[in-house]
Amino acid sequence: MSIQIQGEDIKSSRKKQGKRLLAIYGTTKIELRKELELLFSTFETAMAKANARLREFPTYSRARTLEASIVQSCFAEELIKNFEGKAFFGKYKRLILRVKGYIILFKKLDKFGYPMNIKTASVQSLLNQNQVLDLFQESDYNYDPVLYFGYQKNKFGEHVNPQLIYIDEEKISFSIDANAIQTNIEFDLAKPTDNDENQTSPTLKNNNNLKNIKQG
């Protein structure tokens, strides 16, 4: 009961401050596990498609924004296809995924793991989890935590390190990468089930042992 009351106090306090609901690492990872599995898969498929498209243009002929446009377009195509009705373009042509009470934006990350943005008032509001944002017109969006799904580019020009990050007070509170999700999956698969043969085998062996004891 005390934990629930404390949680409600935090929600109320954040709303009074004009801030969105707090995203918590463990809860977010559990609630969005299936969606994150699909997001990482979507990223891999989109990057393969984008690289194939980019190979059609020799490096010397590429316009400055060509790569970014192709990467975003390929990712948007796969995302909208895989998350029917939940992924869409919002204001300023921002790609948005709204799922399970979270808003996810998509951005290339700098070497420190922060979204590469020009510092505008709107961007600062996002990094501070402010309720009212020019990006969203619907009031229903005011309390959903905003997260970023981003990637980095290594020295070989490869798109790497896809991860979900949560920023509040302009600081990264947590990030979730594919390894964190995979660890959860492996743990769940290792859990015995009621129908698991490994559970029934010891029971049969124990019964045989009991029979042998009685016969002895």
Disulfide bonds with the S-S distance in Angstrom:
none
